[in-house]
């Protein structure tokens, strides 16, 4: 550090002997050092008086203002250490930092000044390093704070909103509830508006029912706001999206209109104007939706469709009857033969007679059945013409739909009957015996009466493989697990086998298999009874019932089996029996993907044969069965034949294409020789085309 020399003073002549250049350099350096320290002291003083807060709570402000403040404080501390100023622990900081730098440096030596320069440079470097480190620390702290905030936001679970799935039972039950007030309004509002007695005699009941329906309408809007919809295959549960989805639809506007309090006009007009509530009819979409959902859910869709059409017909007739009575009221009861008779007559003054007469007239007019009084006035003619058009268009459509529904209901019966008729014709043409013909007809009758005419593959062919597998597992898996050799198999193999089970039906007296037959299938009894009989077909050894199985060993090709693949017993159906059949080819096809399961099945079958003493151990140990080798060789030969056929086909295609290429090259050569390297004109080219076609 530079020190001030106060003890020795140099004479003036000695000072003059120093070179002027050295003095100038020293003065400039001293001035630069003083100026830099002055600036630093001013900045430190300003920072100390303008920024009183030691800690800044905002990390964003720390990133912007932090380096400057840190720089000032670090420089201030470095200056104090550089000047050798040490404050006492109890001393108060001076408010005059400039006084600390009021020191005379004129007597310092050159070596001290060089050391001071080096120290200043080193301190500046250290200050920059410290500033960078502090900036990095602050950035890391800020990043950690931001990460913590993000983690908190992620950890905070979103508020789950109650959403109704449109495919759920809850939604369908609500449709059932909302359909009731909609149907009530469509049936009773027009009737109350046309028949004054009906409105005024039961006004309390109608008001109660009206406002109950309004309450249900209001809750229905809330349900619509909470009804989910599918977006990219997922049910949307976001409250904002649900609200926007509903408010953008036309149904939202209709729902708002249907809830407008138009019945407040009762206060001015009176209670005898139920037509003020006709805006409630705008909820008809809910009724149609309920009908559609019910049609898909019911087990009798055709019956429901017919009932639905009948309901539409009755509503149309009901509205037409009410409009007829209202027109008669406007024209005047009994003024002519077309309108409703005079209500002053007691017979026609009753409410029931008014409605039934109008309903009768409406039915005759719309169905164009019977005769009605001809209209007299122009407005009567116009109304009758409109009724006729409605009757022709609407009822023709409805009757046509009813006819198609009835034909669809009988479609399966007609198809089945066509099969039976074709078989009957074939048996008559081939002169089959009467007993066999009777057995065939009885077999068909059994299938129809027990509803077993459905072809499972044909019905399930439109379903994806996963749903097919689930249905087959639900129907057949328990039955397949009853077989001993399949009890411990892999789930994947069982699913493959379940899909390959084929239902078959045998009539009384039919042989399922006979002794000595080659076993190509195994059977599982679903329903019915089978008997193991002797060769005479009468003596019964064992009776097999539901859940029994047989033939599982013959389809495994177990080496060393004494019976080979032959059947060892005669099995006959006692009555009508339903069996599941699994063929050998299907089993082997499924086992190709499960070699370990194949080994396990063969081992189980071998153990079963050893228990029954039906296996030749020497033949089993002898190695591969020559029959199996022959089968493999046959398969290889067939594969080789197919490959040869394909190769011959490819060679033929290659030779034909090669000939075509040669012909084209020959044509090009002739053209080049004839016309040279120039191109053909359009006319010449077209003239040569027919000649080429003739040659081909």
Phi, psi and omega in degrees: 000150178284138179241154181265126181265104182256352184272323184251140175232138184268143177293159185293323182294322179294324180292325182290337180289345179288144181294139180295328181296319179295320180295319180298317180297317181297319180296317180296317181294318179297320179296319179296319180294315179297318181297315180296319180291325177298316179297316180297319180295321178296317180296319180294320179295317179295320180294323182289327183268334182268333182242099182270342185276126178280327182244134178253123185286335187268120180293328180295319178291328178296322180294329184272314187260346188301311184301323181293315182292321178295322180298317181296313183294320180293319179296321180297315180294322179294321179296320180295317179293325179295320181276353180075026180267122178238124180274146175285153181295328181262359184282153180266140180295140180283144177271005181235080182292339182291336181295334182291334184261009179276074186230146181268120180251015186289337184263008180288149178277166180293324180295319179297322181293319178297319178297321179297319179299315179299317181296320179297317179297316179297320180295321178297318178298316179297321179297316179297317178298315179298320179298316179297318179298315180296321177298317178297318178299315180296320178296319177298317178299316180297318179296320178297319179297317179296320179296320178297319178297317179296320178296321178296319179296321179291320182291330180293114182289142177292145179292118181284129179260139178291117182237137180262127177282126182297340180265005183273165177291330179298316179295319179294321177296323177292324176299323177297321181290313184288336179292332182295307178295328178295315179294323178298314181294320181291333181269319192263332183297313181293325180292318179291327180289330183267328182252104185295324182297319180298324181287313189278331183286337183231043187296323182294319179296317181295319179297319179297313180293324180297313184282335170295318177295325177295321178296318179295322176300318180296314179294332179295325176295321177297320178297320179296323177294336181251014178270121182285166175217160184272133175226115185058037176082000181244147179284122180284130180237011179281127184297320182294316179296320179297319180294315180295321181297321181283318184291339180276352183273159176292329182296330178298317178295319179295322178294322177295317179296325181289344179257004178297133184283063180293338181285001172294341176293349173304326183296332181259318186268337184107173185274359184267030180227068179292345178295347175296341182262018181293343177293343176292345181286350183288354177271020183298337180298328179294322179294317178296321179296321177297318179296319180295317180294321180293323180297323179283337183268332186287153176275354180233070185295324181294318178296322179293320179298318179296315178297323178295318178294320177298321178297317177300318180298315181296322180293320179296316178297321180297312179296319180295323178295317180295320179294322177299317180292322179294320177295320177298323179294319180292316181289322181123124181294131176076009181286333174213183185283342184277323185285173179296141182300166183298127183283353176290339174287128185303326182295326182258008181267347181285147182295319181297320179293322179300312183289317183293320178297315179295321179295321178296313179299318181296319180296315180296321183288313184288325179272355181053039178247133178081183183244140176238158178301135181290149178291159182243312184266167183296316181295331177290317177300316181299316180296320180293320178298315178299320179297319179296318179296318178297317180297319181291314185286306186289312185287330174296319177296317182293316180296321176298319177296320179297318179298317178294323178296316180295320178294324177293324178297326182263007183296315180296320178295319180294320179295317179296318180295326178295321177297316180297317180296320180295320179292322177299315179297321179295315181294323177293321180292322180271000177058054176287148181297155182295322180297314179294322177297319179295322179296320179296316181294320178296323178297318177296320178297320178297318179299317183288317182292328180263010176056049180243026180270357184282130174273113186297319180296321181292323181288320187267005186292335182275353180275151173293161185299324181296316179292323175302314181297318180295319178295316179297321178296317181296328186268318194245347189296317180299324179293319182291327181291345179289339180287133186299316186288346181255005187290326184249022182281166178294152181296323180297319179294318179299322179294319178299317181290324180299321180291342183260359177291136181239125178284137177225152181236132178243141180270168181301134178088354180285140175273124175282319175205156178237157182296130180095348178291151176285129182276111178246354180218157167243154187233144175235127184278120176270316182205139180114183182227137177239149181240135171272112189245165177282184182293336179285345179081005183246312183292126181254129177267310183219148175248123179263137182237197185303134178091350178282164182210160179198159178087008184287334182282326187289339182267002183264346181057054182282131181290137177087004179291131182293327181272352183065225177258021182271151175287143183252003182206161174262126181237127186230144179278130179281310176235206173286129184226140177254125182232154170257133183246132175238115184279159180295319181296319179295320179295315181293325177296321178289326183283347178298329179272353182229073182296324179294320178295325178297316178297319180295319179295317178297322179294319177296316178297323179295320178295321179296318179293324178294323177297321181271003180058045181243022181232141176262108186294324180296319179291328179291325180275349186293341180117211186288141177288131179300330178296319177297320178296320178298318178297318179296319179296320178298319178297318179296321179296317178295319178296321179294321178298316179296321178295320178296319179297316179296319180295320178296320178296318179295321178296320179296318178296321181294315180296319179295317179295324179294319178297319178297319179295318178299317179298318179296319179296321178296319178297318180296318180298316179298320179295319181295319178296323185282316187250357182080202182279351182288165181273153177286145174285165183295319182293320180292321179296318179293327179291331182276342182300309180298326179296320178294320179297322179295320179297321180293000000 
